[in-house]
Amino acid sequence: MSETVESLAALVNGTIRGDRLRVIDDAAAIEAASPSAITFIVDAKQLSRLGECDAGAILMDAKIAASFGEPTGFSVIVVTDTQAAFQKLLPLFRKIRGRPQRTISPHSWIDTTAKIGNDCYIAAGVTIGEEAVIGSNCDLHPGVVIGAGCRIGDSTILHANAVLYHDVIIGNRVIIHSGAVIGADGFGYRFTEGRFEKIPQLGTVHVHDDVEIGACTTIDRGAIGPTVIGAGTKLDNLVMIAHNCEVGQHNVFASQVGMAGSSSTGDYVRLGGQAGIRDHIRLNSGCSVGAKSGVLKDIPAGETWLGAPAANESEQKRLLIAMKRIPDMRDQLKELDKQVAALMEEIGRLRATATADAKMLRAAG
């Protein structure tokens, strides 16, 4: 479909600078936008890219819009929240797939003791075990497996081939993407008499409301109590949460984060991609960990840690600056070695001269 700049601005309560009647039929990122597309800028640093941008209209806030003159070649829509405005307009130019019809496929397998709420979609190939409880308005896509005794809240979505082992608890409005495995045994063994002996993993997993779990992410069940994922937390694809971990509310973990057993986080913790968290440590509320960091001890609240082993951001920056100076310092040391060698040679020569002079004085006396 197509819209004018004026009609788009009306939808987001925006103010227009430039051509109001320009026709827009697409939305795109700034580097890919065509003359009939709308894009957005959220950072003044992106202004330098406008010279290479072909967009017909650009969303931005008033502060950014005030930093340049009257636009030429494109129209500007000034809004309060740029990203929110773009997200509101984007569906106008993309086909949005509706939710599946509220039906239960005859090609699913549901134990007679399971309870299914109202208005659910249960696709072909879904398996629901004994005594499982599914809330209302849930979507279970093809190949989903719900183990015995699981409990799932309302309006939760499990995408194709997601697997819940037995007795897992999932809250309301949770999204679990394809291939995720929730409730597998924790990696618990003890070494005895020359072999590894499995420690029974008799706990569960409790995922609270409004959590999103990425594709192929794994969350192991606790050995005794539950592994816990707090409300509002978002886990990217390929994240690993080990047994007995407790993740706080509104955490964000990027892809390939790994938390070892019995570690925990407070609320609003952020972990960059491939960060590794040692067992039995605590990441306190509001802290952040950079990508590829290896965390070996507790992180205080609100701090940012980087590196492997991870340390406070300011300490790591000082270390990085010092490391960059190492080549120059090495050259300086080589030069100092040469100067010291020359000085030692000069001192030796002076000593020899002094000794000879002393002998001549004694001989003369």
C-alpha positions as CSV (number, residue, x, y, z in Angstrom):
1,M,0.0,0.0,0.0
2,S,1.1,3.6,-0.3
3,E,0.6,6.6,2.0
4,T,1.5,10.3,1.9
5,V,3.9,11.9,4.3
6,E,1.0,13.8,5.7
7,S,-1.1,10.7,6.4
8,L,1.9,9.0,8.1
9,A,2.6,12.0,10.3
10,A,-1.0,12.0,11.4
11,L,-0.7,8.4,12.6
12,V,2.2,9.2,14.8
13,N,1.3,12.7,15.9
14,G,4.3,14.0,14.0
15,T,5.2,17.5,12.6
16,I,6.2,17.7,9.0
17,R,9.2,19.5,7.4
18,G,9.4,19.4,3.7
19,D,7.0,18.0,1.1
20,R,3.7,16.8,2.8
21,L,2.3,15.1,-0.3
22,R,5.3,12.9,-1.1
23,V,4.1,9.3,-1.7
24,I,5.6,6.6,0.6
25,D,5.1,2.9,-0.2
26,D,7.8,1.1,1.8
27,A,9.8,1.3,5.1
28,A,13.5,0.4,5.3
29,A,16.7,0.9,7.3
30,I,18.6,4.1,6.5
31,E,21.2,2.4,4.2
32,A,18.6,0.5,2.2
33,A,15.8,3.1,1.9
34,S,14.6,4.0,-1.6
35,P,13.1,7.4,-2.6
36,S,9.6,6.1,-1.9
37,A,10.5,4.6,1.5
38,I,10.4,6.0,5.1
39,T,13.3,5.4,7.5
40,F,14.4,6.8,10.9
41,I,17.3,8.3,12.8
42,V,17.7,7.8,16.5
43,D,21.2,9.2,17.0
44,A,22.8,12.5,15.9
45,K,25.8,10.4,14.8
46,Q,23.6,9.0,11.9
47,L,23.3,12.5,10.4
48,S,26.6,12.0,8.6
49,R,24.9,9.2,6.6
50,L,22.2,11.4,5.2
51,G,24.4,12.3,2.2
52,E,24.2,8.6,1.1
53,C,20.5,8.1,2.1
54,D,17.9,8.0,-0.7
55,A,14.8,7.8,1.6
56,G,11.8,9.9,0.8
57,A,10.9,10.5,4.4
58,I,12.8,10.3,7.7
59,L,11.5,10.1,11.2
60,M,13.6,11.9,13.9
61,D,13.1,13.8,17.1
62,A,13.1,17.5,17.5
63,K,16.7,17.8,18.8
64,I,18.1,16.0,15.8
65,A,15.8,17.8,13.4
66,A,17.1,21.2,14.8
67,S,20.7,20.3,13.9
68,F,20.3,20.9,10.2
69,G,18.4,23.3,7.9
70,E,15.4,22.8,5.7
71,P,15.5,19.3,4.2
72,T,15.9,18.9,0.4
73,G,15.3,15.6,-1.4
74,F,13.4,14.1,1.5
75,S,10.7,15.0,4.0
76,V,11.1,15.0,7.8
77,I,8.5,13.8,10.3
78,V,9.4,15.1,13.8
79,V,8.2,12.8,16.6
80,T,8.7,12.4,20.3
81,D,9.8,8.7,20.2
82,T,11.4,7.9,16.9
83,Q,11.7,4.1,17.3
84,A,8.1,3.7,18.6
85,A,6.8,5.8,15.7
86,F,8.7,3.6,13.1
87,Q,7.4,0.4,14.7
88,K,3.8,1.8,14.4
89,L,4.2,2.6,10.8
90,L,6.2,-0.5,9.7
91,P,3.1,-2.8,9.6
92,L,1.6,-0.6,7.0
93,F,4.2,-1.8,4.5
94,R,4.6,-5.5,5.6
95,K,2.3,-8.4,5.4
96,I,1.4,-9.4,9.0
97,R,0.5,-13.1,9.4
98,G,-2.5,-13.5,11.7
99,R,-2.5,-16.1,14.5
100,P,-3.7,-19.6,13.6
101,Q,-7.3,-20.5,13.8
102,R,-8.4,-21.6,17.3
103,T,-8.6,-25.4,16.7
104,I,-7.1,-28.6,18.0
105,S,-5.7,-30.8,15.2
106,P,-6.9,-34.4,15.2
107,H,-3.3,-35.2,14.3
108,S,-2.1,-34.1,17.8
109,W,-1.7,-36.4,20.7
110,I,-3.2,-35.3,24.0
111,D,-3.3,-37.5,27.1
112,T,-6.8,-38.0,28.4
113,T,-5.8,-36.5,31.8
114,A,-4.4,-33.3,30.3
115,K,-6.5,-30.1,30.6
116,I,-6.7,-27.6,27.8
117,G,-8.0,-24.0,28.2
118,N,-10.3,-22.2,25.9
119,D,-9.4,-20.7,22.5
120,C,-6.2,-22.7,22.0
121,Y,-4.5,-23.6,18.7
122,I,-2.9,-27.0,18.9
123,A,-1.2,-28.0,15.6
124,A,-0.6,-31.4,14.1
125,G,2.3,-33.3,15.7
126,V,1.9,-31.7,19.1
127,T,2.3,-34.1,22.1
128,I,0.8,-33.3,25.5
129,G,1.6,-35.6,28.4
130,E,-0.5,-36.8,31.3
131,E,-1.7,-34.3,33.8
132,A,-0.4,-31.3,31.8
133,V,-2.4,-28.1,32.1
134,I,-2.6,-25.6,29.2
135,G,-4.1,-22.2,29.8
136,S,-6.4,-20.3,27.5
137,N,-5.6,-18.6,24.2
138,C,-2.3,-20.5,23.8
139,D,-0.6,-21.4,20.5
140,L,1.2,-24.8,20.3
141,H,2.9,-25.1,16.8
142,P,3.8,-28.4,15.0
143,G,6.1,-30.7,16.8
144,V,5.8,-29.1,20.3
145,V,6.2,-31.6,23.1
146,I,4.7,-30.9,26.5
147,G,5.8,-33.3,29.2
148,A,3.8,-34.9,31.9
149,G,2.7,-32.5,34.7
150,C,3.7,-29.3,32.9
151,R,1.7,-26.2,33.6
152,I,1.4,-23.4,31.0
153,G,-0.4,-20.0,31.6
154,D,-2.6,-18.0,29.4
155,S,-1.7,-16.5,26.0
156,T,1.6,-18.4,25.8
157,I,3.1,-19.3,22.4
158,L,5.4,-22.3,21.8
159,H,6.8,-22.4,18.3
160,A,7.6,-25.5,16.2
161,N,9.6,-28.3,18.0
162,A,9.9,-26.6,21.3
163,V,10.2,-29.2,24.1
164,L,9.2,-29.0,27.7
165,Y,10.3,-31.9,29.9
166,H,8.1,-33.0,32.7
167,D,6.7,-30.7,35.4
168,V,8.0,-27.5,33.9
169,I,6.0,-24.4,34.9
170,I,5.5,-21.6,32.2
171,G,3.8,-18.3,33.0
172,N,1.4,-16.1,31.1
173,R,2.3,-14.4,27.7
174,V,5.5,-16.3,27.4
175,I,7.0,-16.9,23.9
176,I,9.3,-19.9,23.4
177,H,10.9,-20.2,19.9
178,S,11.6,-23.2,17.8
179,G,14.0,-25.8,19.1
180,A,14.2,-24.5,22.7
181,V,14.5,-27.2,25.3
182,I,13.2,-26.4,28.8
183,G,13.7,-28.8,31.7
184,A,16.4,-31.2,30.5
185,D,18.6,-32.7,33.3
186,G,21.2,-30.5,34.7
187,F,24.9,-31.4,34.1
188,G,25.4,-32.9,37.6
189,Y,27.8,-35.7,38.3
190,R,30.2,-36.9,41.0
191,F,33.4,-38.7,40.4
192,T,33.6,-41.9,42.5
193,E,35.6,-45.1,42.1
194,G,37.1,-44.0,38.8
195,R,33.8,-43.1,37.1
196,F,31.3,-40.3,36.8
197,E,28.0,-41.0,38.7
198,K,24.9,-39.1,37.7
199,I,23.4,-36.9,40.4
200,P,19.5,-37.1,40.1
201,Q,18.0,-33.9,38.8
202,L,14.7,-33.8,40.7
203,G,13.9,-30.1,40.5
204,T,12.1,-28.2,37.7
205,V,12.1,-25.0,35.7
206,H,9.9,-22.0,36.5
207,V,9.5,-19.4,33.7
208,H,7.6,-16.4,34.9
209,D,5.3,-14.1,33.0
210,D,6.2,-12.2,29.8
211,V,9.5,-14.0,29.2
212,E,10.8,-14.6,25.7
213,I,13.1,-17.6,25.0
214,G,15.1,-17.7,21.8
215,A,15.5,-20.6,19.3
216,C,17.6,-23.5,20.4
217,T,18.0,-22.0,23.9
218,T,18.3,-24.6,26.7
219,I,17.3,-24.2,30.4
220,D,18.2,-27.1,32.6
221,R,16.0,-28.2,35.5
222,G,17.3,-27.8,39.1
223,A,18.8,-30.7,41.1
224,I,16.5,-30.1,44.0
225,G,14.5,-26.9,43.6
226,P,13.6,-24.9,40.4
227,T,15.8,-23.1,37.9
228,V,14.0,-19.7,37.7
229,I,13.6,-17.2,34.9
230,G,12.2,-13.9,36.2
231,A,9.3,-12.0,34.7
232,G,10.0,-9.9,31.6
233,T,13.4,-11.5,30.9
234,K,14.4,-11.9,27.3
235,L,16.8,-14.7,26.2
236,D,18.3,-14.6,22.7
237,N,18.9,-17.7,20.6
238,L,21.5,-20.3,21.7
239,V,21.6,-19.3,25.4
240,M,22.4,-21.9,28.0
241,I,21.1,-21.6,31.6
242,A,22.3,-24.4,33.8
243,H,20.7,-26.1,36.7
244,N,19.7,-24.2,39.9
245,C,20.3,-20.8,38.3
246,E,18.1,-17.9,39.3
247,V,17.7,-15.2,36.7
248,G,16.0,-12.0,37.9
249,Q,13.3,-9.8,36.3
250,H,13.8,-7.9,33.0
251,N,17.2,-9.3,32.2
252,V,18.5,-9.3,28.6
253,F,20.9,-12.0,27.5
254,A,22.4,-11.9,24.0
255,S,23.2,-15.0,21.9
256,Q,25.5,-17.8,23.2
257,V,25.5,-16.5,26.8
258,G,26.2,-19.4,29.2
259,M,25.4,-19.4,32.9
260,A,27.0,-22.2,34.9
261,G,25.1,-24.0,37.7
262,S,23.7,-22.1,40.8
263,S,24.7,-18.7,39.5
264,S,22.2,-15.9,39.8
265,T,21.3,-12.4,38.6
266,G,19.4,-9.5,40.0
267,D,16.9,-7.4,38.0
268,Y,17.7,-5.5,34.8
269,V,21.0,-7.3,34.2
270,R,22.4,-7.3,30.6
271,L,24.8,-9.9,29.2
272,G,26.6,-9.4,25.9
273,G,27.0,-12.2,23.3
274,Q,29.1,-15.2,24.4
275,A,29.6,-14.0,27.9
276,G,30.3,-16.9,30.3
277,I,29.2,-16.8,33.9
278,R,31.0,-19.1,36.5
279,D,29.0,-21.3,38.8
280,H,27.8,-20.0,42.3
281,I,28.4,-16.3,41.6
282,R,26.0,-13.4,41.8
283,L,25.4,-10.6,39.2
284,N,23.7,-7.9,41.1
285,S,20.9,-5.7,39.8
286,G,21.5,-3.3,37.0
287,C,25.0,-4.6,36.1
288,S,26.2,-5.2,32.5
289,V,28.7,-7.7,31.1
290,G,30.4,-7.1,27.7
291,A,30.5,-9.6,24.9
292,K,33.0,-12.5,25.2
293,S,33.6,-11.7,28.9
294,G,34.4,-14.5,31.4
295,V,32.9,-13.6,34.8
296,L,34.7,-15.4,37.7
297,K,33.4,-13.4,40.7
298,D,30.4,-11.4,41.9
299,I,29.6,-8.2,40.1
300,P,28.3,-5.3,42.3
301,A,25.0,-3.6,41.4
302,G,25.1,-1.1,38.5
303,E,28.7,-1.8,37.4
304,T,29.8,-2.7,33.8
305,W,32.5,-5.4,33.5
306,L,34.5,-6.4,30.4
307,G,37.2,-8.9,29.4
308,A,38.3,-12.4,30.3
309,P,38.7,-12.6,33.2
310,A,36.1,-9.9,33.5
311,A,36.8,-6.8,35.6
312,N,35.3,-3.3,36.1
313,E,35.1,-1.3,32.9
314,S,37.4,1.5,34.1
315,E,40.1,-1.1,35.1
316,Q,39.9,-2.9,31.8
317,K,40.1,0.4,29.8
318,R,43.3,1.3,31.7
319,L,44.7,-2.2,31.0
320,L,43.8,-1.9,27.3
321,I,45.5,1.5,27.1
322,A,48.6,0.1,28.8
323,M,48.7,-2.9,26.5
324,K,48.5,-0.6,23.4
325,R,51.7,1.1,24.7
326,I,53.7,-2.1,25.1
327,P,55.3,-2.0,21.6
328,D,56.5,1.6,22.2
329,M,57.7,0.7,25.7
330,R,59.6,-2.2,24.3
331,D,61.4,0.1,21.8
332,Q,62.1,2.5,24.7
333,L,63.6,-0.3,26.7
334,K,65.8,-1.4,23.8
335,E,67.1,2.2,23.5
336,L,67.7,2.4,27.3
337,D,69.7,-0.9,27.1
338,K,71.9,0.6,24.4
339,Q,72.4,3.8,26.5
340,V,73.2,1.8,29.6
341,A,75.7,-0.4,27.7
342,A,77.4,2.7,26.4
343,L,77.5,4.3,29.8
344,M,79.0,1.1,31.3
345,E,81.6,1.1,28.6
346,E,82.4,4.8,29.3
347,I,82.6,4.1,33.1
348,G,85.0,1.2,32.4
349,R,87.2,3.4,30.3
350,L,87.2,6.1,32.9
351,R,88.1,3.6,35.6
352,A,91.0,2.3,33.6
353,T,92.3,5.8,33.0
354,A,92.0,6.6,36.6
355,T,93.9,3.5,37.6
356,A,96.7,4.3,35.2
357,D,96.9,7.9,36.4
358,A,97.1,6.6,40.0
359,K,100.0,4.3,39.2
360,M,101.9,7.1,37.5
361,L,101.5,9.4,40.5
362,R,102.8,6.7,42.8
363,A,105.8,6.0,40.6
364,A,106.6,9.7,40.4
365,G,106.4,10.1,44.2
